[in-house]
């Protein structure tokens, strides 16, 4: 696999010699069809933050831009962070069987287009999904070889503090997210890899090692 590492200085500081050696070994392997990775977990657990690190450090990853019917948040970019589409457009994708997976979360549709997923994998790059637990389970059912990672906080109280600190939701929404998180945590045993995001630096190293091990 032709592996390129971005931001080498920051990467070298955060990755152990064992992981760096594994990357060198993997680089000489033939380039297969890309793999499929899924990062999931309760809202606020840090899955997007960890995904950003992986996308920054590993050149062979590409994130799937999901479609959603929710409103765009401040600072988000259309067709980069999400494809923001109408409910009618989303339901048209459903009717035409154009979605790799989809779910309804907090009253809005979320899903990914089959075309985008297969184009990434056929190019030799690995696909990175960052989805809610419903979406992750749907992907696992459809694509059992997916490398799935359930990311959580050390406790629900820590999760609530992070959601409040994030400052993007009203308290009523945060309470709903906490209720959903309790249900999602009951499903963590369905996932192959579980990472407790207590110390971000340690969580990053765990994810980086998991990625490298998957290439062996």
N, C-alpha and C positions, 0 to 999 in steps of 0.2 A: 504494500500500500504506500502510495506516495504521500508522506506526511510532512506537513509544514507546520512549524510552531510560530505563532505570532507573539509579538511583545516578548522577545526572548529574555530580557533582563528581569522583568517581573516574574516570568515563568520559572526561571532558574532559581529565584529566591524562594519560590513556594513549593517546588517539586523535589522530592527526594532523589538521590542518585539511582536508586532501584527503578523508579518510574522513568527517569531520563534514559537509562540503559534499555528498558523495555521499548521505549519509543524508537531508539536507534535500531533495535532488532526488528521491530515491526515494519520499519521503513523499507527494509529489503524484501518484504514479502510481496507476492503478486497482488495486483489491485483487483479485489473482487467487487461484486455488486455491493452498494452501500448497505449498512445495517440500519436498524430502526431503534431509537432510544426514546423512552417516555419518562419525563419528569412529572410527578404528580404529588398531591398532598393538599392539606387544607389551605385556604386562602390566607396569606400572611406568613406561611411557614418558610418562605425563602426560595421556592423553586425557580422563580424567574431570575433572581439574583445569581443562583448557582448556574443556571443555563447561560446567562450572559458571560460568565467566566469561561465556561466551556467553549462557547462560540468565539470568544476572543482569543483563547489560547490554542485551540485546535483548528487547523485550516480545513480539515476534511469533514467538518460538520456544517449543516445548514438547517436553520430553524424553519419549521412549517409555519407560514402565516395563516392563522385561522380566520374563518369568517365568523362574524357575530352580528346580532341585531341590536346589541346594546349601544348606547350613545358613546361617542368618542370622549375620552377624558382629556383634561388639560395636559398638554405636552405630548400626547400621542400623535402618531403620523399614520395617515390612511395608507393601506397596502404595504406598510412596513411593520408596524406593530400589530395591526389587525386589518382584515378586509371588513370595513363597516358597510353592511348592506341592509336592505329593508327586509321585513318579515316575509313579504311576498316573494322576494328574490330567493331567500333562504329556502322557503317551502318549494319553490320551483326546482332548486338543486336536489331536494329530497325526492320530489316526484320523478326526476330524471335519473335517480340513483347515481348522482355525481359526487357524493360525499364518502370519504374514507371512514369517517365516524362523525357522530354529532350527539349533542345532549342539550337538554333544557336546564339552565341554571339561573336561579333567581328570576324566572320569568322570561329570560332571553335565550335565544338559540346560540350555540357555539358549535363549530365543526370545521373540518378540513377537507379540501377538495382532493379527490383521488388523483386527478391529473398532476397536481403539484407534488404530491407525495412520490408518485412513481417516476416523475421526471428527475427528482433529486437522486433517488436511489439508482436509477438507470445510468446516471452520470458518474456513479462511483462514489458519490458523497454519502455520508450517513445522515439520516433524518433525525432531527431532534424535536420531539413534541413536548410542549409545556401545556398540560391540560388539567382540568379538574378530575376528580376521582372517577366520576361517571364515564368521562371520555376515555380515561386510561383503561378502564375495565373493558370498554367496547373495543379498543385497539388490541388488547391482549387476546380477546376472543377471536378477533379477525386475523391477527398476526401473532400466533403463539411464540414465535422466536424473538419477539421484541424484548429488548433489555429494559426492564421497568425499574424505576427508582421511586420509592415513596419517601417524601421528605416531610419531616414534622418538627415541631418545637419540643423542648423537654417537658412542657406542661401546657395545659389550656390557659392558665393564668399568664404565662409568657406570651402565648399566641395573642391573647386579648390586648396585652400591652403593646405589642407590635402593630396590631391593627389600628389601635388608637393613635399611636405615634405616626403611622403612615399618613393619617389625616385626609384620606380620600373619601371616607364614608361617614354618614350620620350614625349616631349611636344605635338607632333602630336597625340599621343595616348591619352594623357590627354584631349586634345581638343575634341577628339571623345567621350571619356567618359562623358565629360560635356554635349555634345549634346544629348547623350543617357539619361543622368540624367534628363534633362529638360522634355523629353518625359515620363520617368518613374514617375516623380513627378505628372504628370497629372493623373496617375492611382492610387494614394494613397487612394482615397476614396473607392476603391474596397476592401480595407483591413479593418479588424475588429479593429485592434489595431495599433496606430501610436505613435512612440516614437521619440522625437526630441533629438538627441544626441549632446547636447551643452556642458553640464557638465557630464563627463563620470561617476562619482560616483552616480549622481542622476539618470542617465540612467540605470545604473546597478540595483539600487534599484527598479526602475519601472519594469524592466524585471523580477527581482526576485519576486516581488509582483504578477505580472501577472501569473507567473508559479504556485505560491502557490494557487492563486484564482482558477486556472483551476482544481485543485485537490479536491476542495470542492464538 
